[in-house]
Amino acid sequence: MRVLIVDDQDFIRRGVRALLSAMLDIEVCGEASNGQEAILEAENLKPDVIIMDLSMPGMNGLQAIREIRRLHSEIQIVILSQYDIPASVAKESGAISFISKVSLWTKLVPTLRGIQFGDSEDPEDESQQTYTPLEKAHKALREMEERFRSTFEQSAVGITHVSPDGHHLRANYKLCELLGYSRHEFQSLRFHDITHPADLVAELDLSRRLMIGEIDRYSVETRFIRKDGHILPVDLTVNAVRDSRGKLKFCIRIVGESVARKSALADLEAAKRELAVATRHLDLLANHTTASANRCSRDLKYFWVNQHYANWLGKSVDQIVGQPIVDVIGREAFSVLRPHFEEVLAGKEVACEETTTYGSREPRRISAAYRPIPGPSGSVTGWLAVVRDLTTPKSRSAPF
């Protein structure tokens, strides 16, 4: 059965697609966001069934239903709406059935099955239906299956069913999103293929113990390899599903992003916010002092300078930040100051006075203080410098 989904809300279309993707004999052949698009897609795709919202911008669902039924009487249409409407109104419009969005997860698939097998009774109109005990049992089973599929697909964690030989039998949307694979690609993979080699030996041992009945579940912190090659730390819980004789049928593997990784990311975001605040404070203080200040990185480039330092060199801040020190102050000044740079990168606080020529300007007598900046591992990542010009006014060239 080929199905076209028509709804102006993207999350509804995604939800319906996720629900139907678990059905091997139902294919979502396309989507549309309004009535006019629905008419065009009905012509292009020739679906068996259209799931149609009513309230949409431009041409609404009822208008689109009438036009599609006029052009393609063979296409069956199911109305999906947040508003309750009588079944008779739905059928008068040309639709075969109506489903409330509240009942989407339990009613949609049974309705499509009814169309597929020639039973088009409206599942919303329970008062008009009578069931034999066997039919009630089948109905209860279908509803239980649909509740399971809904839970499986809409879970906030990744879930997969894995056969005893390690192949993925089915995977939900969240797991596909986490690892970057399509459902079809997952079915060709074993869990061995996506587990980091350094973690695989330990998990294979746990999997062996689970298979022979020594354990029924296990939880580990492990690493998966995404399709793009990136490593994803995860918290993995594996549960065995056995038959009446205790033989392993399949495993349910529940995958969540690592708590440690989430905590580290949260710490990183907090550090970024603190750094941004500290940088703003540094800018505020540095630009309201008469001293020239700069921060340089270990690769001998300017990371930050205040406006006084830029003015002193006769350049804009943008012409300095990110540039190699030697290109900004010239080779002569760089060769004089480089020994002090090496000292501060070795972890020493340095204070010095030097006379040197900056670019094409007259020699300058400067006083500089350098303080090393340690990184997270303790190694020096650069330095903070305060520079004062000690040149007497009469020997200075034109103002910077």
C-alpha positions as CSV (number, residue, x, y, z in Angstrom):
1,M,0.0,0.0,0.0
2,R,1.4,3.4,-1.1
3,V,0.4,6.3,1.2
4,L,0.6,10.1,0.7
5,I,0.6,12.2,3.9
6,V,-0.9,15.7,3.7
7,D,-0.6,18.0,6.7
8,D,0.7,21.5,7.1
9,Q,2.5,20.6,10.4
10,D,5.9,19.1,9.8
11,F,6.0,17.2,13.1
12,I,2.7,15.5,12.3
13,R,4.0,14.3,8.9
14,R,7.2,13.1,10.6
15,G,5.2,11.2,13.3
16,V,2.9,9.5,10.7
17,R,5.9,8.6,8.6
18,A,7.7,7.1,11.6
19,L,4.6,5.1,12.6
20,L,4.0,3.7,9.1
21,S,7.7,3.0,8.5
22,A,7.5,0.0,10.9
23,M,4.9,-1.6,8.5
24,L,6.8,-3.6,5.9
25,D,3.8,-3.6,3.5
26,I,3.1,0.1,3.8
27,E,5.2,2.7,1.9
28,V,5.0,6.4,2.5
29,C,5.5,7.6,-1.1
30,G,5.3,11.3,-0.5
31,E,4.2,14.3,1.6
32,A,2.3,17.6,1.0
33,S,1.6,20.6,3.2
34,N,-1.6,21.9,1.7
35,G,-4.5,21.0,-0.6
36,Q,-3.0,22.3,-3.8
37,E,0.2,20.3,-3.2
38,A,-1.9,17.2,-2.4
39,I,-3.7,17.4,-5.8
40,L,-0.3,17.7,-7.6
41,E,1.2,14.8,-5.6
42,A,-1.9,12.6,-6.2
43,E,-1.4,13.1,-9.9
44,N,2.3,12.5,-9.8
45,L,2.6,9.6,-7.3
46,K,-0.8,7.8,-7.8
47,P,-1.0,6.7,-4.1
48,D,-3.4,4.0,-2.9
49,V,-4.4,6.1,0.1
50,I,-4.1,9.7,1.1
51,I,-4.1,10.7,4.8
52,M,-5.5,14.2,4.6
53,D,-5.6,17.0,7.2
54,L,-8.5,19.4,7.0
55,S,-7.3,22.8,8.3
56,M,-4.5,23.9,6.1
57,P,-3.5,27.3,4.5
58,G,-4.6,28.0,1.0
59,M,-6.7,25.1,-0.3
60,N,-8.1,23.2,2.7
61,G,-8.5,19.4,3.0
62,L,-12.2,19.3,2.1
63,Q,-11.6,21.2,-1.1
64,A,-8.7,19.0,-2.0
65,I,-10.7,15.8,-1.3
66,R,-13.4,16.8,-3.7
67,E,-11.0,17.6,-6.5
68,I,-8.9,14.4,-6.0
69,R,-12.0,12.2,-5.9
70,R,-13.2,13.9,-9.1
71,L,-9.8,13.2,-10.9
72,H,-8.9,9.9,-9.2
73,S,-11.9,8.0,-7.9
74,E,-9.7,4.9,-7.2
75,I,-7.7,6.8,-4.5
76,Q,-9.0,6.2,-1.0
77,I,-8.8,9.2,1.4
78,V,-8.6,9.1,5.2
79,I,-9.3,12.4,7.0
80,L,-6.9,13.1,9.9
81,S,-8.0,16.1,12.0
82,Q,-7.7,17.6,15.4
83,Y,-11.4,18.5,15.2
84,D,-14.2,15.9,15.8
85,I,-16.5,15.5,12.8
86,P,-19.3,13.0,12.3
87,A,-18.4,9.9,10.2
88,S,-21.3,10.8,7.9
89,V,-19.7,14.2,7.1
90,A,-16.4,12.6,6.3
91,K,-18.0,10.1,3.9
92,E,-20.1,12.8,2.2
93,S,-16.9,14.7,1.5
94,G,-15.6,11.7,-0.4
95,A,-13.3,10.3,2.3
96,I,-13.6,6.7,3.3
97,S,-12.9,7.3,7.0
98,F,-12.1,9.9,9.7
99,I,-9.5,9.7,12.5
100,S,-8.9,12.1,15.3
101,K,-5.3,13.1,15.8
102,V,-5.8,12.2,19.5
103,S,-6.3,8.6,18.3
104,L,-3.6,8.6,15.6
105,W,-1.3,6.1,17.2
106,T,-3.9,3.5,17.9
107,K,-6.4,4.0,15.0
108,L,-4.4,4.8,11.9
109,V,-2.8,1.5,11.1
110,P,-6.0,-0.5,11.8
111,T,-7.9,1.9,9.5
112,L,-5.3,1.3,6.7
113,R,-5.5,-2.4,7.3
114,G,-9.3,-2.2,6.9
115,I,-8.9,-0.5,3.6
116,Q,-6.2,-3.0,2.5
117,F,-8.4,-6.0,3.3
118,G,-11.7,-4.5,2.2
119,D,-13.1,-3.6,5.7
120,S,-13.6,0.1,5.7
121,E,-15.7,0.5,8.8
122,D,-14.9,3.7,10.7
123,P,-12.8,2.8,13.7
124,E,-13.9,6.0,15.4
125,D,-17.6,4.9,15.3
126,E,-17.4,2.1,17.9
127,S,-21.1,2.2,18.6
128,Q,-21.9,0.9,15.1
129,Q,-19.7,-2.2,15.3
130,T,-20.3,-5.5,16.8
131,Y,-17.6,-8.1,17.4
132,T,-17.5,-11.9,18.0
133,P,-15.3,-13.0,20.8
134,L,-12.6,-14.0,18.3
135,E,-12.8,-10.6,16.6
136,K,-12.5,-8.9,20.0
137,A,-9.4,-10.9,20.7
138,H,-7.9,-9.9,17.3
139,K,-8.9,-6.3,17.8
140,A,-7.2,-6.3,21.3
141,L,-4.1,-7.9,19.8
142,R,-3.9,-5.3,17.0
143,E,-4.3,-2.4,19.5
144,M,-1.6,-3.9,21.7
145,E,0.7,-4.2,18.7
146,E,0.0,-0.6,17.7
147,R,0.7,0.6,21.3
148,F,4.0,-1.3,21.2
149,R,4.9,0.2,17.8
150,S,4.0,3.7,19.0
151,T,6.2,3.3,22.1
152,F,9.0,1.8,20.0
153,E,9.0,4.6,17.4
154,Q,8.4,7.6,19.7
155,S,10.9,6.6,22.4
156,A,13.4,9.3,23.4
157,V,16.2,6.6,23.4
158,G,17.4,4.4,20.7
159,I,15.9,0.9,20.6
160,T,16.9,-2.1,18.4
161,H,16.0,-5.8,18.3
162,V,19.0,-8.0,17.6
163,S,19.0,-11.6,16.6
164,P,21.1,-14.3,18.4
165,D,23.7,-14.0,15.6
166,G,24.0,-10.2,16.2
167,H,22.0,-8.8,13.2
168,H,19.7,-5.9,13.7
169,L,16.1,-7.0,13.1
170,R,14.6,-3.6,13.5
171,A,15.7,-0.2,14.8
172,N,13.7,2.8,15.8
173,Y,13.9,6.4,14.5
174,K,15.9,7.7,17.5
175,L,18.7,5.1,17.0
176,C,18.9,5.8,13.3
177,E,19.2,9.5,14.1
178,L,21.9,8.9,16.7
179,L,24.1,6.8,14.4
180,G,23.3,8.3,11.0
181,Y,22.0,5.1,9.3
182,S,18.8,4.4,7.5
183,R,16.6,1.5,8.7
184,H,17.5,-0.5,5.6
185,E,21.2,0.0,6.3
186,F,20.7,-1.1,9.9
187,Q,19.2,-4.4,8.8
188,S,22.4,-5.3,7.0
189,L,24.6,-4.6,10.1
190,R,25.5,-6.6,13.2
191,F,26.1,-4.9,16.5
192,H,29.7,-5.9,16.0
193,D,29.9,-3.6,13.0
194,I,29.0,-0.4,15.0
195,T,30.8,-1.2,18.3
196,H,34.2,0.4,18.9
197,P,36.9,-2.3,18.5
198,A,38.3,-1.5,21.9
199,D,34.9,-2.2,23.5
200,L,33.9,-5.2,21.4
201,V,35.7,-8.0,23.2
202,A,34.0,-7.2,26.5
203,E,30.6,-7.0,25.0
204,L,31.0,-10.2,23.0
205,D,31.7,-12.0,26.3
206,L,28.5,-10.5,27.9
207,S,26.5,-11.4,24.8
208,R,27.8,-15.0,25.0
209,R,26.8,-15.2,28.7
210,L,23.3,-13.8,27.8
211,M,22.9,-16.3,25.0
212,I,23.6,-19.4,27.1
213,G,21.3,-18.2,29.9
214,E,23.9,-17.3,32.4
215,I,22.5,-13.7,32.6
216,D,19.3,-12.1,31.3
217,R,20.4,-8.6,31.0
218,Y,23.5,-6.3,31.2
219,S,24.3,-2.6,31.1
220,V,27.6,-1.1,30.0
221,E,29.1,2.1,29.0
222,T,30.4,1.6,25.4
223,R,31.2,3.5,22.2
224,F,29.5,3.2,18.9
225,I,30.9,4.3,15.5
226,R,28.6,6.5,13.6
227,K,28.2,6.2,9.8
228,D,30.3,9.4,9.4
229,G,33.1,7.8,11.4
230,H,32.7,9.8,14.6
231,I,32.7,8.0,17.9
232,L,29.6,8.2,20.1
233,P,29.8,7.3,23.8
234,V,26.6,5.6,24.9
235,D,24.9,3.9,27.8
236,L,23.8,0.5,26.6
237,T,21.3,-1.9,28.3
238,V,20.6,-5.3,26.7
239,N,17.7,-7.5,27.7
240,A,17.1,-11.1,26.6
241,V,13.7,-12.3,25.1
242,R,13.4,-16.1,25.4
243,D,10.9,-18.7,24.3
244,S,9.1,-21.0,26.7
245,R,12.1,-23.4,26.8
246,G,14.5,-20.6,27.7
247,K,16.1,-20.3,24.3
248,L,17.1,-16.8,23.2
249,K,14.8,-15.4,20.5
250,F,16.2,-11.9,20.3
251,C,17.7,-9.2,22.4
252,I,16.3,-5.7,23.1
253,R,19.1,-3.2,23.0
254,I,18.4,0.2,24.5
255,V,20.8,3.0,23.6
256,G,21.1,6.3,25.3
257,E,23.7,9.0,24.9
258,S,26.3,8.7,27.6
259,V,25.5,10.5,30.9
260,A,29.2,11.3,31.2
261,R,29.2,12.7,27.7
262,K,26.1,14.8,28.4
263,S,27.7,16.1,31.6
264,A,31.0,16.9,29.8
265,L,29.1,18.8,27.1
266,A,27.1,20.7,29.8
267,D,30.4,21.6,31.5
268,L,31.8,22.7,28.2
269,E,28.8,24.9,27.5
270,A,29.1,26.4,31.0
271,A,32.8,27.1,30.4
272,K,32.1,28.7,27.1
273,R,29.6,31.0,28.8
274,E,32.0,31.9,31.6
275,L,34.8,32.6,29.0
276,A,32.5,34.9,27.1
277,V,31.6,36.8,30.3
278,A,35.3,36.9,31.3
279,T,36.3,38.1,27.8
280,R,33.7,40.9,27.9
281,H,35.0,42.0,31.4
282,L,38.6,41.8,30.1
283,D,37.7,44.0,27.1
284,L,35.9,46.5,29.4
285,L,38.9,46.7,31.8
286,A,41.6,46.7,29.2
287,N,40.0,49.4,27.1
288,H,39.7,51.7,30.1
289,T,43.3,51.6,31.1
290,T,46.2,53.6,29.7
291,A,48.4,50.4,29.4
292,S,48.6,48.5,26.1
293,A,47.6,44.8,26.6
294,N,47.6,41.7,24.4
295,R,47.1,38.0,24.6
296,C,49.2,35.7,22.4
297,S,48.9,32.0,21.6
298,R,51.5,29.3,21.7
299,D,51.9,29.4,17.9
300,L,53.1,33.0,18.3
301,K,49.9,34.7,17.0
302,Y,47.8,37.4,18.5
303,F,44.7,36.1,20.1
304,W,43.4,39.4,21.6
305,V,44.6,43.0,21.9
306,N,43.0,46.0,23.5
307,Q,42.5,49.3,21.6
308,H,45.4,51.0,23.2
309,Y,47.8,48.4,21.9
310,A,46.3,48.7,18.4
311,N,46.6,52.5,18.5
312,W,50.2,52.2,19.8
313,L,51.1,50.1,16.7
314,G,49.2,52.3,14.4
315,K,46.9,49.5,13.3
316,S,43.3,48.4,13.7
317,V,42.4,45.6,16.1
318,D,41.2,43.5,13.1
319,Q,44.6,43.9,11.4
320,I,46.3,42.4,14.5
321,V,44.1,39.6,15.9
322,G,44.8,36.2,14.4
323,Q,48.0,37.4,12.7
324,P,51.6,36.1,13.4
325,I,53.4,38.4,15.9
326,V,56.4,38.7,13.5
327,D,54.1,40.1,10.7
328,V,52.6,42.7,13.0
329,I,55.7,44.1,14.8
330,G,58.4,43.3,12.2
331,R,61.4,40.9,12.2
332,E,63.7,43.2,14.2
333,A,61.4,43.6,17.1
334,F,60.4,40.0,17.0
335,S,64.0,38.8,17.2
336,V,64.7,41.0,20.2
337,L,61.5,39.9,22.0
338,R,61.5,36.2,21.0
339,P,63.7,35.0,23.9
340,H,61.2,36.5,26.4
341,F,58.3,34.7,24.5
342,E,60.2,31.4,24.9
343,E,60.6,32.0,28.6
344,V,57.0,32.7,29.2
345,L,56.0,29.6,27.1
346,A,58.3,27.6,29.4
347,G,56.0,28.7,32.3
348,K,58.0,31.7,33.7
349,E,56.6,35.2,34.5
350,V,58.8,37.6,32.6
351,A,59.5,41.4,33.1
352,C,61.9,43.2,30.8
353,E,62.9,46.4,29.2
354,E,64.1,46.5,25.6
355,T,64.8,49.0,22.8
356,T,63.9,48.0,19.3
357,T,62.4,49.3,16.1
358,Y,58.8,48.4,15.3
359,G,58.4,48.3,11.6
360,S,59.7,51.5,9.9
361,R,59.3,53.6,13.0
362,E,62.0,55.1,15.2
363,P,63.4,52.9,18.0
364,R,61.2,52.5,21.1
365,R,62.1,51.9,24.6
366,I,59.5,49.5,26.1
367,S,58.7,47.9,29.4
368,A,56.8,44.6,29.2
369,A,55.4,42.1,31.6
370,Y,54.4,38.6,30.4
371,R,52.3,36.1,32.4
372,P,51.8,32.5,31.1
373,I,48.3,31.2,30.6
374,P,47.9,27.5,31.6
375,G,45.5,25.2,29.7
376,P,43.3,22.4,31.1
377,S,46.1,19.9,31.2
378,G,48.5,22.4,32.9
379,S,50.6,23.1,29.8
380,V,51.1,26.7,28.8
381,T,48.8,27.7,25.9
382,G,50.0,31.3,25.6
383,W,50.6,34.5,27.6
384,L,49.1,37.8,28.6
385,A,51.3,40.9,28.1
386,V,51.2,44.5,29.3
387,V,53.4,46.9,27.4
388,R,54.4,50.4,28.3
389,D,56.3,52.9,26.0
390,L,59.2,54.4,28.0
391,T,60.5,56.5,25.1
392,T,60.9,60.1,26.0
393,P,58.5,62.5,24.3
394,K,61.1,64.4,22.4
395,S,62.5,61.2,20.8
396,R,59.1,59.9,19.7
397,S,58.1,60.0,16.1
398,A,54.6,61.1,15.0
399,P,51.8,59.9,17.3
400,F,50.6,56.3,16.8
